[in-house]
Amino acid sequence: MTLRLGLVAGEPSGDLIAAKVLQGIHQMCPELSASGIGGPHLEAAGLEIWEPMNALSVFGYVDALKSLPRLLSIYRHVSQRWLTEPPDLFLGVDAPDFNLRLALKLRRHGIPTVHFVGPSIWAWRYERIQQIREAVSHMLVLFPFEVEIYEKEGIPVTYVGHPLADAIDLEPDQLAARRLIGVPDDARVIAILPGSRASEIRLMAPRFLMAAQTLAKRDPSLVFVVPMVNEQRQAEFQTALDQYPVARLKVLTPSLVPASDAMPLSWQALAACDMAMVTSGTATLETALFKRPMIISYVLSPWMRRIMAWKSGQDKPLLPWVGLPNVLSREFVVPELLQDDATPEKLADSFWSLWQDQSQRTAIQSKFHALHQTLRCGTAKRAAEAIVQVLGRST
């Protein structure tokens, strides 16, 4: 009997890990066919693409509002096709606003649903747990502490680890990375990761660069490396750099330092550096997995703060931590300087204090190593096994 899987992945990271999960499912269920929304990795893994993944890739509330007619059209298209020819299971990968709504509709028509990557209800809008309970037959989560949340709410859940922990070496080769990006073997290297969105570059780059200016005055031998995700972000960062120039700063771009599937530019910078200044987000987890001490920072515009407070009903996250390494460790392993505290002076002073304290940096690296081992547990294989189990119960 041929099994049918409906699948929606809305981001490049989701496309990559979902492709590995789909390959694992195919190994256990060779007769399975899959269709839905995905990118090139999922297509190569055998997904029949109904809609392109980039149609769901929206950033921020303004972009989401502009894209709403297109998103509604895609939603109606895929939901109607699956209601007409029901799959044996629906798998939503991240993209919770789209996927949970779709999962709810499908589950109400008797289709089992699995959601991979739990939304951050532990930080914002915990009330979404009600929607998850109604929409999801089984939740797959990336972080150990999430299991207790879903078990308490009566939602079947499996911890599968984080795919980044599988992809990043436990012992990164710093020397090889330095030679790859053209940094002297014995240099004192600081990585600056100002973010991947235009708003983050606009708000964070000047602060990081002014802090770097101060650090360069304190230690003129410092080398700064800044990876860029694309040419548009590079141009925006260059505007800030022209205004706040920093000696011995190297911008890493695909034209100068080719990226690869194995080592994206941000990973090259993190492998090469001794310490980092990082905009809060997934990059903080990547930095921790490379065992690099860091300063975490983030700033929202007043307008965006008002929108987030209105949408979530919260003025701040439910947890005292924002950076993922601290959230996962349940303590302030590394400093966080947010909003009004994210001044160039405070960033430079906090960074310098940690830079000078070798024993603290060693302790941080030890905690990050333990964190890496906790998250490194074969995510794709675990997720595939859990999905096949749900499929078995539904057929």
Beta strands, then each sheet from edge to edge (+ up, - down):
strand 1: 4-9
strand 2: 33-38
strand 3: 47-52
strand 4: 89-93
strand 5: 113-116
strand 6: 138-141
strand 7: 157-159
strand 8: 188-193
strand 9: 222-227
strand 10: 249-252
strand 11: 275-279
strand 12: 294-298
strand 13: 336-338
sheet 1: 3+ 2+ 1+ 4+ 5+ 6+ 7+
sheet 2: 10+ 9+ 8+ 11+ 12+ 13+
end
